[in-house]
Amino acid sequence: MINAHSLNQDYLSWLNANTSFEQINTETVRIDSPFTDADNDEIVMYAIQTTSNTLRLTDDGWTLDNLAARGVTFTHSSHRQKLLHHQLIAYGVRLDNDALIVETELRHFAEAKHRLLQAILFINDMFILAPAKSPHVFLEDVAHFLTQNNIRTNQNMAYVGESGLIHKFDFSIPGIDQIPAKLIKVLSGANNPLIAKATLADIEQTRPITPGPSEFYVFLNDWGKEQPKTINPDILSLFRLNGITPLLFSQRNEYLATLTQ
């Protein structure tokens, strides 16, 4: 049987082995991650030394520039802009002239890099598949479904995992006594195997440190224009074999009993 701990360790080893660091100048290091965007380009970050003990980590504006090239823009007063800022706050990331930035002490570099990478992945996943002219995104579709069915949740719950890195969940349904809490992640790009593996690693890092019994769920966007999209069965198996329940949004009403019990 597949082993969750081994998969988690394999993922972290793969992440370390496939992340490269290049010295650009005395104050700047380029960080190439193994994750790619919708154009299959690697996600790149930069670490810039600001004082002897502090760094600025940034995507140098790449994330929003890439979205703009696909017709997804963020005007100052738009709903998308407000949603973007809300999510950046949850990751501890700020926006400066379209660049995503995290300021950190050197000793917290790994945690800060993880937060910036997770924010970049989440923003790409949240907005890239949303129709350019539509104000809403899949995350809001899930939020509306939960609210419409009187399922009370906390949003953007963060946990410090065993590795010391922060792992964010989009929704959390509190548990009572022996009723387990339900921690939920949302994937718009449901067939992206790299993001699926990153989601599994987040959950496996969080599972041992949750206070009390917990169950883990992933909402997958299988909405199509005329009929539901087919989700890669390997991704569904990856979650199920590791005690994570995949929830297909097209079948969301079938999960009401599970989410409310």
VENCOR-V156642 format. One record per residue. RES is the residue in three letters. PHI is phi as a letter, one per 40 degrees, with the letter a starting at -180 (999 if undefined). PSI is psi in degrees with one decimal (999 if undefined). BURIAL is b if it has 9 or more other C-alpha atoms within 8 Angstrom, else e. Layout:
BEGIN
res->RES phi->PHI psi->PSI burial->BURIAL
res->RES phi->PHI psi->PSI burial->BURIAL
END
This chain:
BEGIN
res->MET phi->999 psi->143.9 burial->e
res->ILE phi->c psi->141.2 burial->e
res->ASN phi->b psi->122.1 burial->e
res->ALA phi->c psi->-42.7 burial->e
res->HIS phi->c psi->-42.0 burial->e
res->SER phi->c psi->-41.1 burial->e
res->LEU phi->c psi->-42.0 burial->b
res->ASN phi->c psi->-45.2 burial->b
res->GLN phi->c psi->-37.9 burial->e
res->ASP phi->c psi->-41.5 burial->e
res->TYR phi->c psi->-46.4 burial->b
res->LEU phi->c psi->-38.6 burial->b
res->SER phi->c psi->-42.8 burial->e
res->TRP phi->c psi->-42.1 burial->e
res->LEU phi->c psi->-44.9 burial->b
res->ASN phi->c psi->-42.4 burial->e
res->ALA phi->c psi->-26.6 burial->e
res->ASN phi->b psi->12.1 burial->e
res->THR phi->b psi->124.1 burial->b
res->SER phi->b psi->149.6 burial->e
res->PHE phi->b psi->126.3 burial->e
res->GLU phi->b psi->126.8 burial->e
res->GLN phi->c psi->113.8 burial->e
res->ILE phi->c psi->-47.2 burial->e
res->ASN phi->a psi->-170.4 burial->e
res->THR phi->c psi->-18.8 burial->e
res->GLU phi->b psi->-2.9 burial->e
res->THR phi->b psi->133.4 burial->b
res->VAL phi->b psi->131.3 burial->b
res->ARG phi->c psi->134.1 burial->b
res->ILE phi->b psi->114.1 burial->b
res->ASP phi->c psi->120.0 burial->b
res->SER phi->c psi->161.4 burial->b
res->PRO phi->c psi->-5.2 burial->b
res->PHE phi->c psi->148.5 burial->e
res->THR phi->b psi->160.0 burial->b
res->ASP phi->c psi->-170.5 burial->b
res->ALA phi->c psi->-19.9 burial->e
res->ASP phi->c psi->8.4 burial->e
res->ASN phi->g psi->22.7 burial->e
res->ASP phi->c psi->142.4 burial->e
res->GLU phi->c psi->144.1 burial->b
res->ILE phi->c psi->125.0 burial->b
res->VAL phi->b psi->138.6 burial->b
res->MET phi->b psi->163.5 burial->b
res->TYR phi->b psi->136.8 burial->b
res->ALA phi->b psi->119.0 burial->b
res->ILE phi->b psi->123.1 burial->b
res->GLN phi->c psi->124.9 burial->b
res->THR phi->b psi->-32.0 burial->b
res->THR phi->a psi->-178.0 burial->e
res->SER phi->c psi->-20.1 burial->e
res->ASN phi->b psi->5.5 burial->e
res->THR phi->b psi->154.0 burial->b
res->LEU phi->b psi->153.3 burial->b
res->ARG phi->b psi->120.6 burial->b
res->LEU phi->b psi->133.6 burial->b
res->THR phi->a psi->156.0 burial->b
res->ASP phi->c psi->1.1 burial->b
res->ASP phi->f psi->28.9 burial->b
res->GLY phi->g psi->1.0 burial->b
res->TRP phi->d psi->-45.0 burial->e
res->THR phi->c psi->-51.9 burial->b
res->LEU phi->c psi->-32.9 burial->b
res->ASP phi->c psi->-40.9 burial->b
res->ASN phi->c psi->-40.6 burial->e
res->LEU phi->c psi->-40.2 burial->b
res->ALA phi->c psi->-37.2 burial->b
res->ALA phi->c psi->-21.1 burial->e
res->ARG phi->c psi->8.4 burial->e
res->GLY phi->g psi->5.4 burial->e
res->VAL phi->c psi->109.4 burial->b
res->THR phi->b psi->161.9 burial->e
res->PHE phi->b psi->98.2 burial->e
res->THR phi->c psi->161.7 burial->e
res->HIS phi->d psi->-37.2 burial->e
res->SER phi->b psi->4.8 burial->e
res->SER phi->c psi->157.6 burial->e
res->HIS phi->c psi->-39.1 burial->e
res->ARG phi->c psi->-39.7 burial->b
res->GLN phi->c psi->-42.9 burial->b
res->LYS phi->c psi->-40.5 burial->b
res->LEU phi->c psi->-41.4 burial->e
res->LEU phi->d psi->-49.4 burial->b
res->HIS phi->c psi->-37.7 burial->b
res->HIS phi->c psi->-42.6 burial->e
res->GLN phi->c psi->-37.3 burial->b
res->LEU phi->c psi->-40.0 burial->b
res->ILE phi->d psi->-40.4 burial->b
res->ALA phi->c psi->-30.6 burial->e
res->TYR phi->c psi->-2.4 burial->b
res->GLY phi->g psi->34.8 burial->e
res->VAL phi->b psi->140.1 burial->b
res->ARG phi->b psi->161.3 burial->b
res->LEU phi->b psi->129.4 burial->b
res->ASP phi->b psi->107.6 burial->e
res->ASN phi->f psi->47.3 burial->e
res->ASP phi->g psi->-1.5 burial->b
res->ALA phi->c psi->136.9 burial->b
res->LEU phi->c psi->131.0 burial->b
res->ILE phi->b psi->139.7 burial->b
res->VAL phi->b psi->126.2 burial->b
res->GLU phi->c psi->135.3 burial->b
res->THR phi->a psi->157.9 burial->b
res->GLU phi->c psi->154.2 burial->b
res->LEU phi->d psi->-39.6 burial->e
res->ARG phi->c psi->-15.6 burial->e
res->HIS phi->b psi->19.2 burial->e
res->PHE phi->d psi->-49.0 burial->b
res->ALA phi->c psi->-44.4 burial->e
res->GLU phi->c psi->-40.2 burial->b
res->ALA phi->c psi->-42.1 burial->b
res->LYS phi->c psi->-41.3 burial->b
res->HIS phi->c psi->-43.8 burial->b
res->ARG phi->c psi->-43.0 burial->b
res->LEU phi->c psi->-44.2 burial->b
res->LEU phi->c psi->-44.0 burial->e
res->GLN phi->c psi->-38.6 burial->b
res->ALA phi->c psi->-43.6 burial->b
res->ILE phi->c psi->-46.6 burial->b
res->LEU phi->c psi->-42.9 burial->b
res->PHE phi->c psi->-44.6 burial->e
res->ILE phi->c psi->-42.4 burial->b
res->ASN phi->c psi->-44.6 burial->b
res->ASP phi->c psi->-39.2 burial->b
res->MET phi->c psi->-41.3 burial->b
res->PHE phi->b psi->-26.0 burial->b
res->ILE phi->c psi->-32.4 burial->b
res->LEU phi->c psi->-3.4 burial->e
res->ALA phi->c psi->139.6 burial->b
res->PRO phi->d psi->134.6 burial->e
res->ALA phi->d psi->-32.7 burial->b
res->LYS phi->c psi->1.1 burial->e
res->SER phi->c psi->133.9 burial->e
res->PRO phi->c psi->-20.7 burial->e
res->HIS phi->c psi->160.7 burial->e
res->VAL phi->b psi->172.5 burial->b
res->PHE phi->c psi->-37.6 burial->b
res->LEU phi->d psi->-40.5 burial->b
res->GLU phi->c psi->-30.8 burial->e
res->ASP phi->c psi->-42.6 burial->b
res->VAL phi->c psi->-44.2 burial->b
res->ALA phi->d psi->-42.5 burial->e
res->HIS phi->c psi->-41.6 burial->e
res->PHE phi->c psi->-45.2 burial->e
res->LEU phi->c psi->-44.4 burial->b
res->THR phi->c psi->-43.3 burial->b
res->GLN phi->d psi->-29.3 burial->e
res->ASN phi->b psi->19.9 burial->e
res->ASN phi->f psi->36.3 burial->e
res->ILE phi->c psi->108.7 burial->b
res->ARG phi->c psi->128.4 burial->e
res->THR phi->b psi->157.7 burial->b
res->ASN phi->b psi->142.3 burial->b
res->GLN phi->b psi->150.9 burial->e
res->ASN phi->f psi->50.9 burial->b
res->MET phi->c psi->132.5 burial->b
res->ALA phi->b psi->141.5 burial->e
res->TYR phi->b psi->142.4 burial->b
res->VAL phi->c psi->113.9 burial->b
res->GLY phi->c psi->-177.8 burial->b
res->GLU phi->c psi->-28.6 burial->b
res->SER phi->c psi->-4.4 burial->e
res->GLY phi->g psi->-2.6 burial->e
res->LEU phi->c psi->153.8 burial->b
res->ILE phi->c psi->133.8 burial->b
res->HIS phi->b psi->123.1 burial->b
res->LYS phi->b psi->139.4 burial->b
res->PHE phi->b psi->139.1 burial->b
res->ASP phi->c psi->-35.9 burial->b
res->PHE phi->a psi->150.3 burial->b
res->SER phi->b psi->126.9 burial->b
res->ILE phi->b psi->113.9 burial->b
res->PRO phi->c psi->147.2 burial->b
res->GLY phi->c psi->163.9 burial->b
res->ILE phi->b psi->125.9 burial->e
res->ASP phi->f psi->-116.8 burial->e
res->GLN phi->c psi->1.1 burial->e
res->ILE phi->c psi->119.6 burial->e
res->PRO phi->c psi->149.1 burial->b
res->ALA phi->c psi->152.8 burial->b
res->LYS phi->b psi->117.2 burial->b
res->LEU phi->b psi->128.8 burial->b
res->ILE phi->b psi->130.9 burial->b
res->LYS phi->b psi->155.1 burial->b
res->VAL phi->b psi->126.0 burial->b
res->LEU phi->b psi->114.7 burial->b
res->SER phi->c psi->-46.4 burial->b
res->GLY phi->c psi->74.0 burial->b
res->ALA phi->c psi->-18.5 burial->b
res->ASN phi->b psi->15.5 burial->e
res->ASN phi->c psi->106.2 burial->e
res->PRO phi->c psi->-30.4 burial->e
res->LEU phi->c psi->-43.5 burial->e
res->ILE phi->c psi->-34.1 burial->e
res->ALA phi->c psi->-42.7 burial->b
res->LYS phi->c psi->-38.3 burial->b
res->ALA phi->c psi->-37.6 burial->b
res->THR phi->c psi->-43.5 burial->b
res->LEU phi->d psi->-44.1 burial->b
res->ALA phi->c psi->-41.1 burial->b
res->ASP phi->d psi->-46.8 burial->b
res->ILE phi->c psi->-41.9 burial->b
res->GLU phi->c psi->-30.0 burial->b
res->GLN phi->c psi->-26.5 burial->b
res->THR phi->c psi->-34.5 burial->b
res->ARG phi->d psi->-45.1 burial->e
res->PRO phi->c psi->-16.9 burial->e
res->ILE phi->b psi->7.7 burial->b
res->THR phi->c psi->137.4 burial->b
res->PRO phi->c psi->101.5 burial->e
res->GLY phi->g psi->174.3 burial->e
res->PRO phi->c psi->141.2 burial->b
res->SER phi->a psi->147.7 burial->b
res->GLU phi->b psi->150.7 burial->b
res->PHE phi->b psi->136.4 burial->b
res->TYR phi->b psi->151.3 burial->b
res->VAL phi->b psi->117.6 burial->b
res->PHE phi->c psi->125.8 burial->b
res->LEU phi->b psi->130.2 burial->b
res->ASN phi->c psi->100.0 burial->b
res->ASP phi->b psi->20.5 burial->b
res->TRP phi->c psi->133.7 burial->b
res->GLY phi->b psi->172.3 burial->e
res->LYS phi->c psi->-38.5 burial->e
res->GLU phi->b psi->-28.4 burial->e
res->GLN phi->a psi->161.0 burial->e
res->PRO phi->d psi->144.0 burial->b
res->LYS phi->c psi->150.5 burial->e
res->THR phi->c psi->127.3 burial->e
res->ILE phi->c psi->135.5 burial->b
res->ASN phi->d psi->119.2 burial->e
res->PRO phi->c psi->-25.9 burial->e
res->ASP phi->c psi->-35.4 burial->e
res->ILE phi->c psi->-41.9 burial->b
res->LEU phi->c psi->-42.8 burial->b
res->SER phi->c psi->-38.4 burial->e
res->LEU phi->d psi->-44.1 burial->e
res->PHE phi->c psi->-48.9 burial->b
res->ARG phi->c psi->-41.0 burial->b
res->LEU phi->c psi->-14.2 burial->e
res->ASN phi->b psi->24.9 burial->b
res->GLY phi->g psi->27.8 burial->e
res->ILE phi->b psi->130.1 burial->b
res->THR phi->c psi->115.5 burial->b
res->PRO phi->c psi->132.7 burial->b
res->LEU phi->b psi->112.1 burial->b
res->LEU phi->c psi->126.8 burial->b
res->PHE phi->c psi->-29.7 burial->b
res->SER phi->c psi->-20.0 burial->e
res->GLN phi->b psi->21.9 burial->e
res->ARG phi->d psi->-35.1 burial->b
res->ASN phi->c psi->-21.7 burial->e
res->GLU phi->c psi->-14.9 burial->e
res->TYR phi->c psi->2.8 burial->b
res->LEU phi->d psi->-43.9 burial->e
res->ALA phi->c psi->-39.9 burial->e
res->THR phi->c psi->-43.5 burial->e
res->LEU phi->c psi->-22.1 burial->e
res->THR phi->b psi->-8.5 burial->e
res->GLN phi->c psi->999 burial->e
END
